[in-house]
Amino acid sequence: MSAHAARYLLRFDDLCPTHDRERWQQYASLVAEYGVRPILAIVPDNRDPALAVNPPDPGFWSAMRAMQDAGAAIGLHGYRHLCESRGRSLVPLHRETEFAGVGETTQREWIRSGLAILRSHRLNPTIWVAPRHGFDRATLRALRAEGLTTLSDGLARRAFLREGVVWIPQQLWAPVSKSAGLWTICIHANTATGADFERLRSFLSAHAAQFTSVERVLADFDLLPLTLSERARAAIDLKKIHARNALKLRRKS
């Protein structure tokens, strides 16, 4: 494998004790089978009815600890997953968010409370994952104040530094083969179909050696700000995503 070949991260969003246990177990088994070290984006105090799929799983937190012990990174996935704000995010993919537009004092309280909940279950959250990509500069200041200085978001091709926070980009919502760069594939196990699962299994079978971890990314990348050309490319990628989403909406209407 080339030293410049693409590297991949796997991220699972919306994990909480009431998520779809059966679907999640399929993905957890796949992670174990291929030795992947994913980002586990956990909602600390879920209040979102859409994530209340099953009664609370008494084994959820111990399962998360076991995956952490096997090398997974624990992500703080917001606080309660209630996206009731319409503030403009630094990654403006959605209008309704949990954090963007909320006062900084409140954001810091939510982050502090979320961290405390995860730590009470003997988890060590090391990365921020904003529900619906919703966060702003107040969020970054609150994260720094609480000692959480890495996040998973952005449309770059490498990890980079912005406003005192390390950004590990997240650009894919399904596995896609790439020739170079760092790519995070975000999976929502609650809503994934059987075809989605088989697609990921096939991709892992072909590319397992190219999957990395948050720990390796932080050790291996020069964490520098994006250049002007990299920022321009990210802006183009954002426009492409908006165009694809608009096309999907027109097809549904």
N, C-alpha and C positions, 0 to 999 in steps of 0.2 A: 504494500500500500504506500502511495506517495506521501511524502512528508507534508505536502500541500493539499492533500485530499480533504474533502468536506468532513466536518465533525458535527455530531448531532447530540442534542440533549432531549430527553423525554420529560414532559411535564404533565402531571395529572391535576386538574382543577376540581373544585367543589367537593373535596373530601370532607366528610363529617359523619358523626355516628348514625345519622338517618339517611345516608345516601343509599343507592341501589346496591345492596350487599352482593347479590348474585353476579351482577355485571362486574363489579369491582374485583371480586375474587378471580374472575377470569383474567383480568389484566394483571393482578398481583402475581398470579401463577406464571404469566408470560414474562414479567420482570425477573422472577426467580430463575426461570428456564434459561434466559439469555444473559443473566448476570448484569443487567442494566442498573445504573445508579440514578434514578430519576429525581425530579423535584416533586415533592408531595405538597400540593397547595391546599392547606387545611383551613377551613372556616372555624374559628375558635368557638363562636357562640351563635350557631346558625339560627336565624329567624325567618329565612326565606322558605315559604311553603313549597316552592318548586323543588327544594332539596330534601323535603321531608317525605322520602319515598317509602321507607321502612320504619318500623319502631326502632328506637335507639339500639345499636349493636353493643352489647356489653364487652365484646372483644375488640372494639375499634381501636382504642388507644394502645392496647398492648400490641396490636398488629402494626400500628404506625411506629412504635418503638422498635419492633423487630426489623422493620425495613430501614429505619434510621441506623440501626446497628450494622446492617448489611451495606451501608454506604449511601443511602438516599439522603437528599437534602430536604430539610423541613422548611416549607414556605408558609409565611403568615398571609393567608388569603383574605385580606380585609379583616372585618370584625364580625358583623352579623349577616353580611351578604344581602343587605336591604339597599337596593340601588334607587334611592329616592331623591338624589340631587341631580341638577342639570348643569353643573359647572363644566367648564371646558378643560379637558384633560391634556396633559403634555403629549399623550398619544391619542389623538381625537378620533377614535373608532366608534364610540357610542356617545349618545347624549345623556342617558340615564346612568349615573354612577353612584357608588357608595361614598367616595371620598372627595373627588374633585368638586370644588366650590363650597365645601364645608369649612367652617372656621378652624384656624390652626390649633387653637386650644382643644377643641373637640376632637380633631383628628389625632392629636397627640394622646389624648385620654383613651381613644379607641385603640390606638396602636399599643399603648402600655397595657391596657386590659387584655387585649388579644395575646400579647406575649406572655402575660402572667398565666393565662389559662393554659396555653400550650406547655409552658414550663411546669405548671402544676401536674401535668401528666408525664413529666420527665422527658419532654422533647426539647430540643435545642434549635429553635427557629433561626435560620441564617440568611434567609432571603425573603424579600417582599414580593407578593404577587397580588396586584390590584384587581378586584372584581371588575369585569368589563373594561379593563385597561384604564380605569378611572383614577387618576392621581394628578396633583398639580405641584407647584413649587412649595406650597405650604406642607404638602405631604412629605416632600424631600427633607424639609427642615425638621419636621416631626420625627421622621425616621432617623436622621442623624442624631437628634437629641436623645433618642431612645437606644442608640448604639446599633441600629440595623442599617448597614451601609451598602447593601447589595440588593438589586431588584432584578426581576425577570420581565423585561419588556423592551420595546423599541424595534425598529426595522433595519438595523445595521447588519453587517456581515461579520462583526467581531464584537467582543466585549469592549466597553469603553467607559471612560470617566466623564460624568457630567454633574456639576454642582455638588461635588463632594460625595457622590454616590456612584458605585460601579453598576453599570447597566449590562446585563447579559441578554442579548436580543431574543425576541420571540416572534417568529414570522410565519410559522406554519401551523395549520389546524388539521393536517393529515400528512402522512409521510410522503415526501417527494425527494427523489434522488437529486443531489446537487454535486457540482464538480469541485467546489472549494467553499471556504467560509465556515462559520459557526451557525448552526440552525437549531432552534428549539421547536419541537413538535408538541403542540398543546392538545391533550385528549380530555374530553368530558365523558367519563365512563357512564354517567347517569343516562345520557341520551345517545350513546354510541350504538350503532346497529351491528348485527352479526357481520355484515360486509366490512364495516370499519375495523372490527377486531381482526378479521382475516387479512385485511390489507396491512395492518401493523405487524401481524405475525410474519407475513411474507417479507416485509421490509427488514425486520429484525434478522430473519434468516439470512438475508443477503448482506446486511450492513452492520451486524452486531459489533464488529471490531472497530467501527468508526464512532461508536457512542462513547461519550465522555461523561464527566460529572462536574458539578459546580466547583468542587474542590480542585479538580484538575484545571478547569478554565481559569480560576483565580491564580493558580500557580504558573500556568503556561503562557498567558497572554500579557502583552505589554498594555497596561491599562491607561491608555492615553485618550484625550478628547478626540472626537471625530474631526476629520479634516473637512474643508468646505465641500470637496467633491463627494465625500461620504455622506454628508448631510443632505446634499442635493439628491443623491441616489435614494436616500431614505424617504425624502419628500415625494419622489416619483413613485416609489413603492406604495406609499400611503394613498396616493391618488388612484393607483391601480386597484387597491383593495376597495376603496369607495366606489369605483366604477363597477367592479364585480358585484358588490352588494346591491347597488342600485339596479343592476340588470336582473339579479335574482328577485328583487321586489317586483319589478315590472312583469316578470314571467309568472309570478304568483297572482297578480291582480287580474 
